[in-house]
């Protein structure tokens, strides 16, 4: 019984390591990617992520250090969607541009 439990624990550990071994980290810094102010990003695919929006006008903005948003005007807003073509185990977002302007 002890041998079986040891084998079972070892197999769980191996399968857990295999799942994490293929994980990839994608980081998108739109301010460093060479986009121009107001450039449409709707439907753009980077690696395995496709970016779309509720208002279908997802854009890159240079204001406040650069970012992605919808509509081309102050106060315009709409949801942003990211569709992944692969399974995602962990997802993390950092908001704001880090410029200290209360983003």
Biopython code that builds the backbone (N, CA, C, O; Angstrom):
import numpy as np
from Bio.PDB.StructureBuilder import StructureBuilder

atoms = [
    (1, "UNK", "N", (0.820, -1.193, 0.000)),
    (1, "UNK", "CA", (0.000, 0.000, 0.000)),
    (1, "UNK", "C", (0.868, 1.263, 0.000)),
    (1, "UNK", "O", (0.561, 2.238, -0.685)),
    (2, "UNK", "N", (1.965, 1.229, 0.784)),
    (2, "UNK", "CA", (2.857, 2.388, 0.830)),
    (2, "UNK", "C", (3.496, 2.619, -0.534)),
    (2, "UNK", "O", (3.652, 3.759, -0.970)),
    (3, "UNK", "N", (3.869, 1.520, -1.209)),
    (3, "UNK", "CA", (4.473, 1.655, -2.542)),
    (3, "UNK", "C", (3.485, 2.273, -3.528)),
    (3, "UNK", "O", (3.861, 3.103, -4.356)),
    (4, "UNK", "N", (2.221, 1.863, -3.433)),
    (4, "UNK", "CA", (1.211, 2.410, -4.322)),
    (4, "UNK", "C", (1.016, 3.907, -4.065)),
    (4, "UNK", "O", (0.933, 4.689, -5.012)),
    (5, "UNK", "N", (0.943, 4.306, -2.809)),
    (5, "UNK", "CA", (0.781, 5.722, -2.481)),
    (5, "UNK", "C", (1.987, 6.544, -2.924)),
    (5, "UNK", "O", (1.830, 7.666, -3.404)),
    (6, "UNK", "N", (3.181, 5.995, -2.766)),
    (6, "UNK", "CA", (4.388, 6.688, -3.225)),
    (6, "UNK", "C", (4.362, 6.843, -4.735)),
    (6, "UNK", "O", (4.697, 7.906, -5.259)),
    (7, "UNK", "N", (3.963, 5.779, -5.445)),
    (7, "UNK", "CA", (3.861, 5.833, -6.907)),
    (7, "UNK", "C", (2.816, 6.871, -7.337)),
    (7, "UNK", "O", (3.053, 7.651, -8.259)),
    (8, "UNK", "N", (1.672, 6.874, -6.669)),
    (8, "UNK", "CA", (0.605, 7.814, -7.001)),
    (8, "UNK", "C", (1.068, 9.265, -6.786)),
    (8, "UNK", "O", (0.811, 10.129, -7.624)),
    (9, "UNK", "N", (1.745, 9.525, -5.673)),
    (9, "UNK", "CA", (2.257, 10.879, -5.412)),
    (9, "UNK", "C", (3.293, 11.289, -6.452)),
    (9, "UNK", "O", (3.315, 12.437, -6.895)),
    (10, "UNK", "N", (4.143, 10.354, -6.834)),
    (10, "UNK", "CA", (5.166, 10.647, -7.847)),
    (10, "UNK", "C", (4.518, 10.968, -9.191)),
    (10, "UNK", "O", (4.962, 11.878, -9.891)),
    (11, "UNK", "N", (3.476, 10.231, -9.556)),
    (11, "UNK", "CA", (2.802, 10.474, -10.840)),
    (11, "UNK", "C", (2.094, 11.829, -10.840)),
    (11, "UNK", "O", (2.116, 12.545, -11.841)),
    (12, "UNK", "N", (1.471, 12.175, -9.726)),
    (12, "UNK", "CA", (0.807, 13.485, -9.628)),
    (12, "UNK", "C", (1.839, 14.594, -9.763)),
    (12, "UNK", "O", (1.594, 15.590, -10.444)),
    (13, "UNK", "N", (2.974, 14.433, -9.128)),
    (13, "UNK", "CA", (4.051, 15.429, -9.226)),
    (13, "UNK", "C", (4.554, 15.550, -10.662)),
    (13, "UNK", "O", (4.755, 16.659, -11.156)),
    (14, "UNK", "N", (4.758, 14.418, -11.336)),
    (14, "UNK", "CA", (5.250, 14.431, -12.722)),
    (14, "UNK", "C", (4.241, 15.109, -13.639)),
    (14, "UNK", "O", (4.615, 15.956, -14.450)),
    (15, "UNK", "N", (2.963, 14.746, -13.520)),
    (15, "UNK", "CA", (1.951, 15.365, -14.382)),
    (15, "UNK", "C", (1.814, 16.856, -14.106)),
    (15, "UNK", "O", (1.570, 17.634, -15.029)),
    (16, "UNK", "N", (1.965, 17.261, -12.865)),
    (16, "UNK", "CA", (1.933, 18.682, -12.527)),
    (16, "UNK", "C", (3.089, 19.435, -13.145)),
    (16, "UNK", "O", (2.916, 20.566, -13.598)),
    (17, "UNK", "N", (4.256, 18.836, -13.173)),
    (17, "UNK", "CA", (5.432, 19.487, -13.755)),
    (17, "UNK", "C", (5.315, 19.563, -15.267)),
    (17, "UNK", "O", (5.747, 20.549, -15.863)),
    (18, "UNK", "N", (4.745, 18.553, -15.902)),
    (18, "UNK", "CA", (4.579, 18.568, -17.351)),
    (18, "UNK", "C", (3.661, 19.702, -17.764)),
    (18, "UNK", "O", (3.927, 20.381, -18.756)),
    (19, "UNK", "N", (2.577, 19.921, -17.014)),
    (19, "UNK", "CA", (1.640, 21.000, -17.332)),
    (19, "UNK", "C", (2.301, 22.364, -17.271)),
    (19, "UNK", "O", (1.991, 23.224, -18.096)),
    (20, "UNK", "N", (3.190, 22.591, -16.334)),
    (20, "UNK", "CA", (3.862, 23.877, -16.198)),
    (20, "UNK", "C", (5.062, 24.017, -17.115)),
    (20, "UNK", "O", (5.492, 25.135, -17.399)),
    (21, "UNK", "N", (5.607, 22.916, -17.580)),
    (21, "UNK", "CA", (6.796, 22.975, -18.420)),
    (21, "UNK", "C", (6.511, 23.654, -19.753)),
    (21, "UNK", "O", (7.395, 24.293, -20.325)),
    (22, "UNK", "N", (5.282, 23.522, -20.255)),
    (22, "UNK", "CA", (4.961, 24.103, -21.555)),
    (22, "UNK", "C", (4.385, 25.510, -21.443)),
    (22, "UNK", "O", (4.018, 26.100, -22.459)),
    (23, "UNK", "N", (4.298, 26.053, -20.251)),
    (23, "UNK", "CA", (3.722, 27.381, -20.062)),
    (23, "UNK", "C", (4.629, 28.455, -20.659)),
    (23, "UNK", "O", (5.854, 28.376, -20.560)),
    (24, "UNK", "N", (4.020, 29.442, -21.269)),
    (24, "UNK", "CA", (4.769, 30.556, -21.865)),
    (24, "UNK", "C", (4.285, 31.854, -21.256)),
    (24, "UNK", "O", (3.110, 31.994, -20.917)),
    (25, "UNK", "N", (5.182, 32.791, -21.121)),
    (25, "UNK", "CA", (4.836, 34.109, -20.586)),
    (25, "UNK", "C", (4.826, 35.107, -21.727)),
    (25, "UNK", "O", (5.828, 35.275, -22.423)),
    (26, "UNK", "N", (3.698, 35.768, -21.919)),
    (26, "UNK", "CA", (3.579, 36.799, -22.935)),
    (26, "UNK", "C", (3.388, 38.133, -22.224)),
    (26, "UNK", "O", (2.562, 38.250, -21.319)),
    (27, "UNK", "N", (4.135, 39.110, -22.628)),
    (27, "UNK", "CA", (4.016, 40.438, -22.052)),
    (27, "UNK", "C", (3.916, 41.431, -23.200)),
    (27, "UNK", "O", (4.766, 41.445, -24.090)),
    (28, "UNK", "N", (2.874, 42.262, -23.180)),
    (28, "UNK", "CA", (2.652, 43.218, -24.255)),
    (28, "UNK", "C", (2.797, 44.634, -23.711)),
    (28, "UNK", "O", (1.985, 45.074, -22.897)),
    (29, "UNK", "N", (3.807, 45.335, -24.148)),
    (29, "UNK", "CA", (3.996, 46.743, -23.794)),
    (29, "UNK", "C", (3.713, 47.538, -25.064)),
    (29, "UNK", "O", (4.607, 47.768, -25.878)),
    (30, "UNK", "N", (2.473, 47.949, -25.219)),
    (30, "UNK", "CA", (2.063, 48.613, -26.451)),
    (30, "UNK", "C", (2.808, 49.920, -26.679)),
    (30, "UNK", "O", (2.954, 50.350, -27.823)),
    (31, "UNK", "N", (3.280, 50.559, -25.616)),
    (31, "UNK", "CA", (4.004, 51.818, -25.777)),
    (31, "UNK", "C", (5.382, 51.605, -26.406)),
    (31, "UNK", "O", (5.986, 52.557, -26.900)),
    (32, "UNK", "N", (5.881, 50.375, -26.394)),
    (32, "UNK", "CA", (7.200, 50.092, -26.954)),
    (32, "UNK", "C", (7.122, 49.323, -28.280)),
    (32, "UNK", "O", (8.149, 48.877, -28.791)),
    (33, "UNK", "N", (5.925, 49.164, -28.838)),
    (33, "UNK", "CA", (5.755, 48.341, -30.033)),
    (33, "UNK", "C", (5.705, 49.132, -31.331)),
    (33, "UNK", "O", (5.532, 48.543, -32.398)),
    (34, "UNK", "N", (5.852, 50.448, -31.269)),
    (34, "UNK", "CA", (5.939, 51.245, -32.488)),
    (34, "UNK", "C", (4.614, 51.652, -33.107)),
    (34, "UNK", "O", (4.586, 52.045, -34.273)),
    (35, "UNK", "N", (3.524, 51.573, -32.375)),
    (35, "UNK", "CA", (2.235, 51.995, -32.917)),
    (35, "UNK", "C", (2.124, 53.518, -32.884)),
    (35, "UNK", "O", (2.728, 54.171, -32.033)),
    (36, "UNK", "N", (1.356, 54.074, -33.805)),
    (36, "UNK", "CA", (1.140, 55.525, -33.827)),
    (36, "UNK", "C", (-0.148, 55.858, -33.085)),
    (36, "UNK", "O", (-1.029, 55.009, -32.951)),
    (37, "UNK", "N", (-0.256, 57.094, -32.603)),
    (37, "UNK", "CA", (-1.422, 57.515, -31.835)),
    (37, "UNK", "C", (-2.696, 57.354, -32.667)),
    (37, "UNK", "O", (-2.776, 57.842, -33.794)),
    (38, "UNK", "N", (-3.688, 56.665, -32.099)),
    (38, "UNK", "CA", (-4.958, 56.459, -32.777)),
    (38, "UNK", "C", (-4.995, 55.254, -33.693)),
    (38, "UNK", "O", (-6.024, 54.990, -34.314)),
    (39, "UNK", "N", (-3.899, 54.516, -33.796)),
    (39, "UNK", "CA", (-3.855, 53.359, -34.694)),
    (39, "UNK", "C", (-4.849, 52.299, -34.245)),
    (39, "UNK", "O", (-4.912, 51.964, -33.062)),
    (40, "UNK", "N", (-5.627, 51.769, -35.186)),
    (40, "UNK", "CA", (-6.631, 50.742, -34.908)),
    (40, "UNK", "C", (-5.938, 49.411, -34.616)),
    (40, "UNK", "O", (-5.074, 48.964, -35.369)),
    (41, "UNK", "N", (-6.338, 48.791, -33.506)),
    (41, "UNK", "CA", (-5.810, 47.482, -33.128)),
    (41, "UNK", "C", (-6.899, 46.418, -33.141)),
    (41, "UNK", "O", (-6.637, 45.259, -32.818)),
    (42, "UNK", "N", (-8.106, 46.796, -33.508)),
    (42, "UNK", "CA", (-9.255, 45.886, -33.513)),
    (42, "UNK", "C", (-8.952, 44.654, -34.354)),
    (42, "UNK", "O", (-8.592, 44.772, -35.525)),
    (43, "UNK", "N", (-9.098, 43.464, -33.758)),
    (43, "UNK", "CA", (-8.869, 42.208, -34.462)),
    (43, "UNK", "C", (-7.417, 41.809, -34.585)),
    (43, "UNK", "O", (-7.113, 40.798, -35.218)),
    (44, "UNK", "N", (-6.513, 42.569, -34.002)),
    (44, "UNK", "CA", (-5.085, 42.272, -34.081)),
    (44, "UNK", "C", (-4.768, 41.018, -33.260)),
    (44, "UNK", "O", (-5.294, 40.843, -32.161)),
    (45, "UNK", "N", (-3.910, 40.150, -33.797)),
    (45, "UNK", "CA", (-3.484, 38.956, -33.083)),
    (45, "UNK", "C", (-2.003, 39.050, -32.792)),
    (45, "UNK", "O", (-1.194, 39.249, -33.698)),
    (46, "UNK", "N", (-1.648, 38.905, -31.518)),
    (46, "UNK", "CA", (-0.257, 38.838, -31.075)),
    (46, "UNK", "C", (-0.058, 37.487, -30.422)),
    (46, "UNK", "O", (-0.755, 37.148, -29.465)),
    (47, "UNK", "N", (0.877, 36.721, -30.925)),
    (47, "UNK", "CA", (1.117, 35.364, -30.425)),
    (47, "UNK", "C", (-0.191, 34.576, -30.501)),
    (47, "UNK", "O", (-0.648, 34.266, -31.601)),
    (48, "UNK", "N", (-0.794, 34.251, -29.382)),
    (48, "UNK", "CA", (-2.039, 33.478, -29.383)),
    (48, "UNK", "C", (-3.216, 34.294, -28.862)),
    (48, "UNK", "O", (-4.269, 33.726, -28.571)),
    (49, "UNK", "N", (-3.067, 35.608, -28.738)),
    (49, "UNK", "CA", (-4.117, 36.471, -28.209)),
    (49, "UNK", "C", (-4.643, 37.409, -29.294)),
    (49, "UNK", "O", (-3.866, 38.095, -29.958)),
    (50, "UNK", "N", (-5.969, 37.435, -29.473)),
    (50, "UNK", "CA", (-6.615, 38.345, -30.414)),
    (50, "UNK", "C", (-7.360, 39.407, -29.615)),
    (50, "UNK", "O", (-8.146, 39.088, -28.723)),
    (51, "UNK", "N", (-7.105, 40.672, -29.944)),
    (51, "UNK", "CA", (-7.665, 41.804, -29.217)),
    (51, "UNK", "C", (-8.836, 42.407, -29.987)),
    (51, "UNK", "O", (-8.690, 42.783, -31.151)),
    (52, "UNK", "N", (-9.993, 42.500, -29.343)),
    (52, "UNK", "CA", (-11.178, 43.130, -29.931)),
    (52, "UNK", "C", (-11.838, 43.984, -28.848)),
    (52, "UNK", "O", (-11.383, 44.011, -27.704)),
    (53, "UNK", "N", (-12.911, 44.676, -29.220)),
    (53, "UNK", "CA", (-13.597, 45.527, -28.242)),
    (53, "UNK", "C", (-15.094, 45.514, -28.477)),
    (53, "UNK", "O", (-15.577, 45.130, -29.542)),
    (54, "UNK", "N", (-15.808, 45.939, -27.461)),
    (54, "UNK", "CA", (-17.262, 46.037, -27.512)),
    (54, "UNK", "C", (-17.704, 46.993, -28.615)),
    (54, "UNK", "O", (-18.687, 46.730, -29.308)),
    (55, "UNK", "N", (-16.992, 48.088, -28.778)),
    (55, "UNK", "CA", (-17.363, 49.107, -29.758)),
    (55, "UNK", "C", (-16.693, 48.904, -31.116)),
    (55, "UNK", "O", (-16.913, 49.689, -32.038)),
    (56, "UNK", "N", (-15.894, 47.875, -31.241)),
    (56, "UNK", "CA", (-15.212, 47.498, -32.480)),
    (56, "UNK", "C", (-14.312, 48.592, -33.022)),
    (56, "UNK", "O", (-14.182, 48.752, -34.235)),
    (57, "UNK", "N", (-13.683, 49.353, -32.116)),
    (57, "UNK", "CA", (-12.732, 50.384, -32.548)),
    (57, "UNK", "C", (-11.556, 50.475, -31.571)),
    (57, "UNK", "O", (-11.135, 51.567, -31.188)),
    (58, "UNK", "N", (-11.041, 49.327, -31.181)),
    (58, "UNK", "CA", (-9.910, 49.285, -30.254)),
    (58, "UNK", "C", (-8.726, 50.018, -30.871)),
    (58, "UNK", "O", (-8.360, 49.763, -32.018)),
    (59, "UNK", "N", (-8.125, 50.936, -30.100)),
    (59, "UNK", "CA", (-7.039, 51.774, -30.609)),
    (59, "UNK", "C", (-5.890, 51.846, -29.621)),
    (59, "UNK", "O", (-6.035, 51.543, -28.437)),
    (60, "UNK", "N", (-4.750, 52.256, -30.141)),
    (60, "UNK", "CA", (-3.594, 52.558, -29.310)),
    (60, "UNK", "C", (-3.544, 54.070, -29.099)),
    (60, "UNK", "O", (-3.732, 54.834, -30.046)),
    (61, "UNK", "N", (-3.292, 54.504, -27.863)),
    (61, "UNK", "CA", (-3.180, 55.920, -27.534)),
    (61, "UNK", "C", (-1.807, 56.222, -26.966)),
    (61, "UNK", "O", (-1.269, 55.429, -26.193)),
    (62, "UNK", "N", (-1.241, 57.340, -27.333)),
    (62, "UNK", "CA", (0.051, 57.737, -26.775)),
    (62, "UNK", "C", (-0.103, 58.559, -25.508)),
    (62, "UNK", "O", (0.873, 58.760, -24.786)),
    (63, "UNK", "N", (-1.302, 59.038, -25.223)),
    (63, "UNK", "CA", (-1.540, 59.849, -24.025)),
    (63, "UNK", "C", (-1.201, 59.079, -22.764)),
    (63, "UNK", "O", (-1.423, 57.871, -22.684)),
    (64, "UNK", "N", (-0.665, 59.780, -21.783)),
    (64, "UNK", "CA", (-0.366, 59.229, -20.460)),
    (64, "UNK", "C", (0.563, 58.015, -20.522)),
    (64, "UNK", "O", (0.418, 57.086, -19.727)),
    (65, "UNK", "N", (1.492, 58.014, -21.438)),
    (65, "UNK", "CA", (2.467, 56.939, -21.495)),
    (65, "UNK", "C", (2.105, 55.802, -22.425)),
    (65, "UNK", "O", (2.894, 54.870, -22.583)),
    (66, "UNK", "N", (0.953, 55.846, -23.038)),
    (66, "UNK", "CA", (0.572, 54.823, -24.003)),
    (66, "UNK", "C", (-0.356, 53.785, -23.418)),
    (66, "UNK", "O", (-0.173, 53.341, -22.285)),
    (67, "UNK", "N", (-1.343, 53.404, -24.186)),
    (67, "UNK", "CA", (-2.275, 52.386, -23.741)),
    (67, "UNK", "C", (-3.254, 52.018, -24.817)),
    (67, "UNK", "O", (-3.225, 52.572, -25.916)),
    (68, "UNK", "N", (-4.125, 51.081, -24.504)),
    (68, "UNK", "CA", (-5.112, 50.580, -25.444)),
    (68, "UNK", "C", (-6.487, 50.943, -24.910)),
    (68, "UNK", "O", (-6.762, 50.767, -23.723)),
    (69, "UNK", "N", (-7.352, 51.450, -25.784)),
    (69, "UNK", "CA", (-8.701, 51.805, -25.376)),
    (69, "UNK", "C", (-9.626, 51.862, -26.566)),
    (69, "UNK", "O", (-9.217, 51.598, -27.697)),
    (70, "UNK", "N", (-10.886, 52.210, -26.310)),
    (70, "UNK", "CA", (-11.878, 52.271, -27.383)),
    (70, "UNK", "C", (-12.307, 53.706, -27.607)),
    (70, "UNK", "O", (-12.235, 54.538, -26.703)),
    (71, "UNK", "N", (-12.750, 53.987, -28.811)),
    (71, "UNK", "CA", (-13.201, 55.333, -29.156)),
    (71, "UNK", "C", (-12.031, 56.293, -29.244)),
    (71, "UNK", "O", (-11.001, 56.085, -28.602)),
    (72, "UNK", "N", (-12.184, 57.335, -30.031)),
    (72, "UNK", "CA", (-11.097, 58.303, -30.139)),
    (72, "UNK", "C", (-11.569, 59.627, -29.584)),
    (72, "UNK", "O", (-11.852, 60.569, -30.326)),
    (73, "UNK", "N", (-11.648, 59.682, -28.283)),
    (73, "UNK", "CA", (-12.055, 60.912, -27.621)),
    (73, "UNK", "C", (-12.123, 60.713, -26.129)),
    (73, "UNK", "O", (-12.336, 59.596, -25.657)),
    (74, "UNK", "N", (-11.945, 61.773, -25.388)),
    (74, "UNK", "CA", (-12.003, 61.690, -23.936)),
    (74, "UNK", "C", (-13.413, 61.309, -23.523)),
    (74, "UNK", "O", (-14.389, 61.883, -24.008)),
    (75, "UNK", "N", (-13.514, 60.350, -22.636)),
    (75, "UNK", "CA", (-14.804, 59.889, -22.155)),
    (75, "UNK", "C", (-15.363, 58.710, -22.931)),
    (75, "UNK", "O", (-16.325, 58.087, -22.484)),
    (76, "UNK", "N", (-14.783, 58.387, -24.086)),
    (76, "UNK", "CA", (-15.239, 57.227, -24.842)),
    (76, "UNK", "C", (-14.815, 55.970, -24.096)),
    (76, "UNK", "O", (-13.694, 55.892, -23.594)),
    (77, "UNK", "N", (-15.688, 55.007, -24.024)),
    (77, "UNK", "CA", (-15.357, 53.796, -23.293)),
    (77, "UNK", "C", (-16.094, 52.601, -23.887)),
    (77, "UNK", "O", (-17.193, 52.736, -24.425)),
    (78, "UNK", "N", (-15.491, 51.469, -23.783)),
    (78, "UNK", "CA", (-16.083, 50.203, -24.197)),
    (78, "UNK", "C", (-15.212, 49.081, -23.676)),
    (78, "UNK", "O", (-14.021, 49.278, -23.439)),
    (79, "UNK", "N", (-15.787, 47.911, -23.497)),
    (79, "UNK", "CA", (-15.038, 46.768, -22.999)),
    (79, "UNK", "C", (-14.009, 46.300, -24.017)),
    (79, "UNK", "O", (-14.240, 46.358, -25.224)),
    (80, "UNK", "N", (-12.883, 45.841, -23.516)),
    (80, "UNK", "CA", (-11.831, 45.263, -24.346)),
    (80, "UNK", "C", (-11.814, 43.773, -24.096)),
    (80, "UNK", "O", (-11.871, 43.334, -22.948)),
    (81, "UNK", "N", (-11.735, 42.975, -25.174)),
    (81, "UNK", "CA", (-11.744, 41.521, -25.066)),
    (81, "UNK", "C", (-10.434, 40.965, -25.593)),
    (81, "UNK", "O", (-9.886, 41.453, -26.581)),
    (82, "UNK", "N", (-9.942, 39.936, -24.919)),
    (82, "UNK", "CA", (-8.751, 39.220, -25.375)),
    (82, "UNK", "C", (-9.144, 37.750, -25.498)),
    (82, "UNK", "O", (-9.497, 37.112, -24.506)),
    (83, "UNK", "N", (-9.081, 37.218, -26.715)),
    (83, "UNK", "CA", (-9.442, 35.833, -26.988)),
    (83, "UNK", "C", (-8.159, 35.040, -27.224)),
    (83, "UNK", "O", (-7.384, 35.368, -28.124)),
    (84, "UNK", "N", (-7.932, 34.012, -26.432)),
    (84, "UNK", "CA", (-6.720, 33.201, -26.545)),
    (84, "UNK", "C", (-7.009, 31.929, -27.337)),
    (84, "UNK", "O", (-8.026, 31.270, -27.119)),
    (85, "UNK", "N", (-6.116, 31.593, -28.247)),
    (85, "UNK", "CA", (-6.282, 30.388, -29.049)),
    (85, "UNK", "C", (-5.652, 29.173, -28.387)),
    (85, "UNK", "O", (-5.685, 28.080, -28.951)),
    (86, "UNK", "N", (-5.087, 29.343, -27.216)),
    (86, "UNK", "CA", (-4.519, 28.241, -26.442)),
    (86, "UNK", "C", (-5.109, 28.290, -25.037)),
    (86, "UNK", "O", (-5.678, 29.301, -24.626)),
    (87, "UNK", "N", (-4.967, 27.190, -24.309)),
    (87, "UNK", "CA", (-5.445, 27.161, -22.927)),
    (87, "UNK", "C", (-4.583, 28.081, -22.066)),
    (87, "UNK", "O", (-3.360, 28.105, -22.208)),
    (88, "UNK", "N", (-5.218, 28.831, -21.180)),
    (88, "UNK", "CA", (-4.520, 29.770, -20.300)),
    (88, "UNK", "C", (-4.669, 29.290, -18.864)),
    (88, "UNK", "O", (-5.780, 29.059, -18.386)),
    (89, "UNK", "N", (-3.538, 29.142, -18.184)),
    (89, "UNK", "CA", (-3.562, 28.713, -16.786)),
    (89, "UNK", "C", (-3.540, 29.886, -15.825)),
    (89, "UNK", "O", (-4.088, 29.795, -14.727)),
    (90, "UNK", "N", (-2.920, 30.978, -16.216)),
    (90, "UNK", "CA", (-2.785, 32.127, -15.333)),
    (90, "UNK", "C", (-2.797, 33.394, -16.170)),
    (90, "UNK", "O", (-2.203, 33.439, -17.247)),
    (91, "UNK", "N", (-3.472, 34.420, -15.676)),
    (91, "UNK", "CA", (-3.592, 35.671, -16.399)),
    (91, "UNK", "C", (-3.388, 36.809, -15.417)),
    (91, "UNK", "O", (-3.963, 36.806, -14.328)),
    (92, "UNK", "N", (-2.568, 37.785, -15.799)),
    (92, "UNK", "CA", (-2.275, 38.904, -14.919)),
    (92, "UNK", "C", (-2.263, 40.186, -15.732)),
    (92, "UNK", "O", (-1.742, 40.216, -16.847)),
    (93, "UNK", "N", (-2.842, 41.257, -15.168)),
    (93, "UNK", "CA", (-2.864, 42.553, -15.825)),
    (93, "UNK", "C", (-2.269, 43.600, -14.908)),
    (93, "UNK", "O", (-2.420, 43.530, -13.688)),
    (94, "UNK", "N", (-1.597, 44.562, -15.494)),
    (94, "UNK", "CA", (-1.121, 45.727, -14.769)),
    (94, "UNK", "C", (-1.771, 46.940, -15.401)),
    (94, "UNK", "O", (-1.598, 47.173, -16.597)),
    (95, "UNK", "N", (-2.511, 47.713, -14.636)),
    (95, "UNK", "CA", (-3.207, 48.870, -15.167)),
    (95, "UNK", "C", (-2.375, 50.132, -15.032)),
    (95, "UNK", "O", (-1.506, 50.226, -14.165)),
    (96, "UNK", "N", (-2.646, 51.095, -15.892)),
    (96, "UNK", "CA", (-1.934, 52.369, -15.830)),
    (96, "UNK", "C", (-0.626, 52.304, -16.573)),
    (96, "UNK", "O", (-0.210, 51.253, -17.059)),
    (97, "UNK", "N", (0.014, 53.452, -16.649)),
    (97, "UNK", "CA", (1.277, 53.520, -17.388)),
    (97, "UNK", "C", (2.487, 53.672, -16.477)),
    (97, "UNK", "O", (3.619, 53.756, -16.953)),
    (98, "UNK", "N", (2.252, 53.706, -15.182)),
    (98, "UNK", "CA", (3.374, 53.818, -14.249)),
    (98, "UNK", "C", (3.971, 55.209, -14.168)),
    (98, "UNK", "O", (5.023, 55.389, -13.556)),
    (99, "UNK", "N", (3.319, 56.206, -14.778)),
    (99, "UNK", "CA", (3.870, 57.551, -14.801)),
    (99, "UNK", "C", (3.440, 58.376, -13.606)),
    (99, "UNK", "O", (3.758, 59.563, -13.532)),
    (100, "UNK", "N", (2.730, 57.781, -12.676)),
    (100, "UNK", "CA", (2.352, 58.484, -11.464)),
    (100, "UNK", "C", (1.236, 59.502, -11.632)),
    (100, "UNK", "O", (1.120, 60.416, -10.815)),
    (101, "UNK", "N", (0.415, 59.375, -12.661)),
    (101, "UNK", "CA", (-0.663, 60.341, -12.878)),
    (101, "UNK", "C", (-2.034, 59.762, -12.504)),
    (101, "UNK", "O", (-3.042, 60.048, -13.150)),
    (102, "UNK", "N", (-2.046, 58.954, -11.463)),
    (102, "UNK", "CA", (-3.269, 58.405, -10.887)),
    (102, "UNK", "C", (-4.113, 57.583, -11.866)),
    (102, "UNK", "O", (-5.338, 57.700, -11.898)),
    (103, "UNK", "N", (-3.446, 56.763, -12.651)),
    (103, "UNK", "CA", (-4.180, 55.877, -13.559)),
    (103, "UNK", "C", (-4.898, 54.818, -12.743)),
    (103, "UNK", "O", (-5.580, 53.962, -13.305)),
]
sb = StructureBuilder()
sb.init_structure("model")
sb.init_model(0)
sb.init_chain("A")
sb.init_seg("    ")
for serial, (resi, resn, name, xyz) in enumerate(atoms, 1):
    if name == "N":
        sb.init_residue(resn, " ", resi, " ")
    sb.init_atom(name, np.array(xyz, "f"), 0.0, 1.0, " ", f" {name:<3s}", serial, name[0])
structure = sb.get_structure()
